[in-house]
Amino acid sequence: MQNIAFDAPAVTIRFVMPGPQLAPFVTTLYHMQIGSVRDGYLEDWLHPEWANLRFRNQTPLEAGIGDSPLCSVPEVVMTGPTSMCTRFRARQGRFWGVGLLPLGWTKFCSANASDHRDRFCDATNDPKLAEIAAVGDGLFRADGDIHAEAEMLQRRLGRLLDRPVAGEDRISKVNAALVDPEVTSVSEFADHTAMTPRTLERLCKRVFGFPPKLLLRRQRFLRSLSRYMLDPSLSWISSLDHGYHDQAHFVRDFHRFMKMSPSAYSRLEHPILMAAMRGRMEAAGEAMQALHRPADA
């Protein structure tokens, strides 16, 4: 188990890499602690991701996906795969998260990913999510021992691994093709996974949440955004993925996924996101969860 901590003003984020049994299903486990802040809260905008299960220790948290207004987030919240930004506002306190690969969604959740895309819900009150939600019962120790909490999460997730997954190899192939920057069209996507376009579309909606074309578009956008965020010396144009025709093409995608222009986004402060991206890059080799390479890819 590898632990990587990254500190920023008022924010400490620790990433824990899953053990070998969990690695095909979980990207990272992560702990965030927010200290005292001047305005009483920190606000940020999260890029699209795969599903995440998050726990908060009685700490007020508000969020809204896309254009939705901020609203209170449940103490145990499952956010399905997203194709839009998530605006969130957090106050002083502690949080744990479990990033799920699409194969992890299928392993730990009984619902189709498309039924939970671009929304979050109270995981404890959803019968199809209640089993994985229970891994956080009594998670936050009074002594604040993060190592013990991480071990508890991994141990409890490990107990859920006996649940069978139909088509596990196919799901892994689709995920591997998605993180390959050379796969840029649905026809190439289908060829890499040895599926017909129709079969690929059905599987993507059920397990990944979105149709193949949108998934490829999202990956291309996130590769570009990641480069820009990690290297402040870059301009938007110099960070563009090779799949973009021109900057106007990228700007259209930026509005689609982040609900604002690149210039508006660059003027915002990112006190949590930058700490998370840098820490995740050091721990897992990719700054964004959706760019995470599956363990056997």
MOLINKA-V651748 format. One record per pair of residues at least 24 apart in sequence whose C-alpha atoms are under 8 Angstrom apart, sorted by sequence separation. I is the first residue (numbers start at 1). J is the second residue. If there is no record, write none. Layout:
I_J ; I_J
This chain:
10_34 ; 11_35 ; 53_77 ; 54_78 ; 63_87 ; 64_88 ; 108_132 ; 220_244 ; 10_35 ; 53_78 ; 63_88 ; 132_157 ; 10_36 ; 52_78 ; 53_79 ; 62_88 ; 63_89 ; 186_212 ; 236_262 ; 10_37 ; 51_78 ; 52_79 ; 61_88 ; 62_89 ; 186_213 ; 51_79 ; 52_80 ; 61_89 ; 62_90 ; 132_160 ; 185_213 ; 51_80 ; 52_81 ; 61_90 ; 221_250 ; 50_80 ; 51_81 ; 60_90 ; 61_91 ; 186_216 ; 50_81 ; 51_82 ; 59_90 ; 60_91 ; 185_216 ; 49_81 ; 50_82 ; 59_91 ; 81_113 ; 171_203 ; 184_216 ; 221_253 ; 48_81 ; 49_82 ; 59_92 ; 80_113 ; 183_216 ; 221_254 ; 48_82 ; 49_83 ; 59_93 ; 83_117 ; 84_118 ; 48_83 ; 58_93 ; 59_94 ; 81_116 ; 82_117 ; 83_118 ; 48_84 ; 57_93 ; 80_116 ; 81_117 ; 82_118 ; 171_207 ; 217_253 ; 47_84 ; 48_85 ; 56_93 ; 57_94 ; 79_116 ; 80_117 ; 81_118 ; 82_119 ; 178_215 ; 47_85 ; 48_86 ; 56_94 ; 57_95 ; 79_117 ; 80_118 ; 178_216 ; 46_85 ; 47_86 ; 56_95 ; 79_118 ; 80_119 ; 181_220 ; 218_257 ; 45_85 ; 46_86 ; 55_95 ; 56_96 ; 79_119 ; 80_120 ; 179_219 ; 45_86 ; 46_87 ; 54_95 ; 55_96 ; 79_120 ; 178_219 ; 45_87 ; 46_88 ; 54_96 ; 55_97 ; 78_120 ; 79_121 ; 44_87 ; 45_88 ; 54_97 ; 77_120 ; 78_121 ; 43_87 ; 44_88 ; 53_97 ; 54_98 ; 77_121 ; 78_122 ; 43_88 ; 44_89 ; 52_97 ; 53_98 ; 77_122 ; 78_123 ; 229_274 ; 43_89 ; 52_98 ; 53_99 ; 76_122 ; 77_123 ; 42_89 ; 43_90 ; 52_99 ; 53_100 ; 74_121 ; 75_122 ; 76_123 ; 77_124 ; 230_277 ; 41_89 ; 42_90 ; 51_99 ; 52_100 ; 74_122 ; 76_124 ; 230_278 ; 41_90 ; 42_91 ; 50_99 ; 51_100 ; 73_122 ; 41_91 ; 50_100 ; 51_101 ; 40_91 ; 41_92 ; 50_101 ; 51_102 ; 40_92 ; 50_102 ; 66_118 ; 108_160 ; 65_118 ; 107_160 ; 108_161 ; 51_105 ; 65_119 ; 107_161 ; 37_92 ; 108_163 ; 34_90 ; 36_92 ; 107_163 ; 34_91 ; 35_92 ; 76_133 ; 107_164 ; 34_92 ; 35_93 ; 107_165 ; 33_92 ; 34_93 ; 106_165 ; 184_243 ; 33_93 ; 34_94 ; 76_136 ; 33_94 ; 226_287 ; 32_94 ; 33_95 ; 226_288 ; 31_94 ; 32_95 ; 31_95 ; 32_96 ; 31_96 ; 103_168 ; 30_96 ; 31_97 ; 222_288 ; 29_96 ; 30_97 ; 29_97 ; 30_98 ; 103_171 ; 222_290 ; 223_291 ; 29_98 ; 102_171 ; 103_172 ; 222_291 ; 28_98 ; 29_99 ; 27_98 ; 28_99 ; 219_290 ; 26_98 ; 27_99 ; 28_100 ; 219_291 ; 26_99 ; 27_100 ; 102_175 ; 26_100 ; 27_101 ; 25_100 ; 26_101 ; 25_101 ; 24_101 ; 25_102 ; 25_103 ; 26_104 ; 24_103 ; 25_104 ; 24_104 ; 25_105 ; 53_133 ; 55_136 ; 25_107 ; 57_140 ; 114_205 ; 113_205 ; 114_206 ; 117_209 ; 112_205 ; 113_206 ; 114_207 ; 116_209 ; 117_210 ; 112_206 ; 113_207 ; 114_208 ; 115_209 ; 112_207 ; 113_208 ; 114_209 ; 113_209 ; 114_210 ; 112_209 ; 106_207 ; 105_207 ; 103_207 ; 102_207 ; 102_208 ; 179_290 ; 179_291 ; 179_292 ; 179_293 ; 31_146 ; 176_293 ; 175_293 ; 176_294 ; 175_294 ; 29_150 ; 176_297 ; 172_294 ; 172_296 ; 173_297 ; 172_297 ; 81_208 ; 81_209 ; 80_209 ; 22_154 ; 16_150 ; 19_154 ; 22_157 ; 83_218 ; 18_154 ; 22_158 ; 21_158 ; 50_208 ; 48_218 ; 84_256 ; 85_257 ; 84_257 ; 85_258 ; 48_222 ; 83_257 ; 84_258 ; 85_259 ; 47_222 ; 84_259 ; 99_289 ; 66_257 ; 66_258 ; 67_259 ; 66_259 ; 101_294 ; 48_257 ; 47_257 ; 47_258 ; 44_269 ; 45_270 ; 44_270 ; 43_270 ; 44_271 ; 46_273 ; 43_271 ; 44_272 ; 45_273 ; 42_271 ; 43_272 ; 44_273 ; 42_272 ; 49_288 ; 50_289 ; 49_289 ; 50_290 ; 49_290 ; 48_290 ; 28_284 ; 11_271 ; 11_272 ; 9_271 ; 13_275 ; 27_289 ; 8_271 ; 12_275 ; 13_276 ; 8_272 ; 11_275 ; 15_279 ; 14_279 ; 15_280 ; 27_292 ; 13_279 ; 17_283 ; 8_275 ; 16_283 ; 17_284 ; 27_294 ; 7_275 ; 15_283 ; 6_275 ; 6_276 ; 24_294 ; 23_294 ; 24_295 ; 6_278 ; 23_295 ; 24_296 ; 6_279 ; 5_279 ; 4_279 ; 4_282 ; 4_283 ; 3_283 ; 2_283
